[in-house]
Amino acid sequence: MTPDRPVPRPVAAREGQMRWAEVDPSAIRDNAASILRVLGGGVALMAMVKAGAYGHGAVVAAAAACAGGATWLGVSSPDEALELAAEGLGADILTVGWTHPGRLAELIAAGVHLAVWEPDQVAAAAAAAAGRPARLHLKIDSGMGRLGSAPRSVPDLMRAVEQAGRRVEPVGAFTHFADADAAGTDHTLGQDRVFLEAVGPLRERWPGLLLHAANSAATLRLPQTRHDLVRCGIALYGYPPEAAAPGPALRPAMAFKALVTQVKTVLPGQSVGYGRTWVAERETRVATVAAGYADGIHRAQSNRGTVLIGGRRCPVIGRISMDHLTADVSAAEAVRPGDEVVLFGRQGSEWLGADEVAAAGGTISYEILCAVSSRVPRFQVAAVPPVPSAA
């Protein structure tokens, strides 16, 4: 198939890079704006930018999400929170996980909101507060079975907040859905009912308490779970859960690329890669690519995955190694060292999404995006063409 636009020579090669990622902040901005249009008025958006914004770069993604209308940023660690607080983006920042008591004072001083679910956490936050109250979000375990106060323990948590007095400020109450992207919605809606029942007394005591529960899937498919604030991650980066389709037009914000380092012809009976898991049945043109599991290419892609080379889909052959992968480029014309390889993203008329890569390796797009390692430099680009429609 002839691409409908020329296959680009690698931009990053001028910088001497062997592998790189391209991040389009305008996609994140536009995705945030699209989500907010779905929400309508009265519901705020928290952009989940934990784990380096799912591999996209926390500061870049946070700024782009705020430009698109997000007014909250969600992280999972003190260092992530403080990095963003120092940027002065004007958004409220919530750490959704546990905070070590030794980090409470600096987070409170920076105005970061804290998740709490046990009375001891409330007491520790109150003790660490100096000059300004600790801003708290009370987490309820409504059925995730991970972090959070059991509904029966919420009265104890409420008393701890009251006893802390003005040293704490209850800002929100939240829960975490376990199965919002499943085909059925019964468990998620049941969790939401448990959550609302548990926080009823909290909302009576503190009428302005913000309630938040919905992740990307729930935000897009279950309007009744949106409450005051939604926490969107994967949709913000252009990969809405399948169960949420059809939804707003979202576009992926990152592409992952590398260079061909050698092209050779392998004869029948010759093997490629560790363990000899692939043996040529015919004369095969093989390209070695400068990306491996140290860069975030999962070994599960061995003999299963696909890459784009020369504007064509080329199967990954042999085992993924630490620094390299190999692909059958027999169907691609004139491949040579220095050519661009797309590990996920667009090349010419071909699109290979992180979700498709994930399916080949038996995982999810979240993991594919987050796996792009720190040794892969990120380059900001002006725009990425939208993903073609399923039609």
Secondary structure, DSSP 8 states (H G I E B T S, - for coil): ---SS-----GGGGGT-SEEEEE-HHHHHHHHHHHHHHH-TT-EEEEE-HHHHHTT-HHHHHHHHHHTT--EEEESSHHHHHHHHTTT-S-EEEE-S---GGGHHHHHHTT-EEEE-SHHHHHHHHHH--SS-EEEEEEB-SS--SSSB-GGGHHHHHHHHHHHGGGEEEEEEE---SSTTSS--HHHHHHHHHHHHHHHHHHHHSTT-EEE---HHHHHH-GGG-TTEEEESGGGGT---GGG-S-------EEEEEEEEEEEEE-TT-EESGGG-EE-SS-EEEEEES--TTTT--GGGTTT-EEEETTEEEEEES---SS-EEEE-TTSSS--TT-EEEEEEEETTEEE-HHHHHHHHTS-HHHHHHHS-TTS-EEE-S---------
